[in-house]
Amino acid sequence: MGVAAASPGGSQAAHGRRRTPGLRAKPEPLVLQKALGDFCVTYEINVYCNQPQGMNRICTDLHRNILDVFNEYGVQIMNNEQVPNANGPCLSKK
């Protein structure tokens, strides 16, 4: 994910995990900073669940919760085709 401001993105990703039903609290999620690109930082979050048959729903919920946390912090998730908005971040609607 790319962010439009300096941000500890791994922290927000872990916070999104705590909001996601179906994920285990222990072991703690592992958030890795995988790469520094020209326009973004690539993170990987590793979490654990007891319901592998529900992984599609759990992953969808996790992604939605991570996006919500970034929005709450006022951090815009971007891709390399976007440019920062001069009027402030363009956040997703809930």
Number of C-alpha atoms within 10 A of each C-alpha: 15 21 20 20 13 7 14 9 23 18 14 21 24 21 17 20 28 17 15 18 12 20 19 16 12 9 10 13 18 14 17 12 13 11 11 11 11 8 16 16 14 16 17 14 14 13 18 16 16 10 11 10 9 11 14 10 11 19 16 11 18 24 14 15 21 23 21 20 20 22 19 12 10 16 23 22 20 18 13 11 6 11 10 13 10 7 6 11 17 16 16 11 7 7
